[in-house]
Amino acid sequence: MNWAHLHLALNHIPVLGTVLVLVLLCAAMLRRSDELKKVCLCGFVVLAVVSVLIKFSGDFAFQSVADAGWLVESAVIAHEDAANQATAGMFVVGLLAAAGLFLLRQVRSAPRWLLGALFLTAFVTFLLMARAANLGGRIRHTEIRPLEMPPNERR
């Protein structure tokens, strides 16, 4: 397994994980389950850590395919820009979730405003993650590239 393979294997975790934890957060809020809210907060912290690791693996993945003849530089740049935004969003989600976990040491239930802010931030971050994943797919999957992207633009 090389860095590109590892990056491709790991990058599904925050995209799908964010959706899963968002659904669980909705259920926790509807059921008013403090235990499930705590699980969601932990899940978001884990996803934030994984996202940062994926960002680093992306840099190494690029280095492992930088000289490939099929590589389209504009696709890599678009993906990297989107990944930076998505990772920053997930970092904010992780900070909010960590703040919630810290607060839960002193109070019984996380404040509703915090859970609402976390939900909104996580939803926007999911959209950013999905966009980054789609743009990443365009690097190697020509069938999902837009027609205006020049196929022969090589590094």
N, C-alpha and C positions, 0 to 999 in steps of 0.2 A: 504494500500500500504506500503510495506517495502522497505528497501534500495536497495535490489536486483531488485525489480520491477522498482523502480525509475531509477536505473542505466540502466536497459535494455530499458526503455522507452526513456531516454534521449540520449543514445549513438548513435542513428541513426541521430541525428541532425547534428553533424559535418561532418559525412561521406557524407550524401546526400546534406547538405548545402554547402560544399566545391565545389562539382560538379556544383551545381546551380549557385553559385557566380562566378565560373570560366567561365561558359558559358556566364553569364552576362558581365563579364570582357572582354571576346572576342568580344561580341557585342558592348560594349562601346568603345573598341579600334578601331574596324572596322568602326563604325559610328562616331568616334571622338566626343563622347557625354561626356562632362564634368560632367553633372548631373548624368549620369549612372555610370561613374567612381567613383563619390563620394558615390553613393549607394553601390557599390561593396566594397569600402574601409570600409564603416560602417558595411557592412555584415561580412567582415573578422574579424573586431574587435569584433563583437558580437559572432561569432563562436569561437574565441579565449577564450573569457570569459566563454562561455558554456563548452568548452573543459576542462578548469581547474576545473569547478564545477563537471563535469562528472568524472574526475580523483578522486576527493575527494569522490564522491558517490561510486566509485568502491571499495575504501578501506572499507567503511561501508558495502557494498554489500558482500564483502568477509567475513567479520565478521559475517554476518547474516547466511551464509551457511557453515562456516568453519567446522562444525561438521557433515555435511551431508554425508551419506554413499556413495553417487554417485560421490563425488568430487574427481577429479584427480589432484593432486598437480602439476604435470609437466605442465598440461594444464593451470593452473592458473598462474604459473610462466612465461610461454611463453607469455600469454596474457598481464600480467602486464609489462613485459619488452617492448613489442611492444607498449603498451599504453603509456608508459613513452616516447618513441621515438616520437610517433605521437603527444602527447601533447606538447612536446618541439618544434616540427615542427610548430604546430599551434600557439604556443606562438610567434615564430619568424614571422610567417605570420601576427599575430595581431600587433606586433611591427612595421613591415613594413607598414601595413595599417594605423596605428595610425600616423606614421611619414608622410605618404601621406596626411592624413587629416590635420595635423599641417601645412604642407607646403601649402596646399590649402587656408589657411588663408592669405598667403602672395602673392601667385601667382594664376593666373587664371586656369591653367591646371597642373595636376600632370606630372612630368617629365616621358618621355617614358622609361628611364632606370629603374625608380622605378616600373613602371607598369610591365615591363618585368621581373624584379627580383621578384616581387610579384607573377606574373603568374607562374614562374618556381618553386618558393618555395611552392606555394599553390598546384601545381600539384604533387610535390614530397610528400607533406604532405598528400594529398588525398590518395596516394598509401600507405603511412604509416598507415593512418586511416583505410583504407580497410583491410590491413593486421591485424591490432589490432582487428577489428571487427570480422574477420574470426576466429582468434585464440580465441576470446571471445566466439564465437558460439560453438567452440569445447569443452568448459567446460561442457556444458549441452547436446549438440546434438551429441550423439555418432555416428550418421550416417555420420558426416563430419570429424570425427577424422581419422588420418592416421592409417593404419593397424598396424604399428610398435609400436604405443602407447599402453602400457599395460593397459588393461581394469580394472585390479584389483589393480592398484597402487593407494592406498588410502592415505589420510592424516594421 
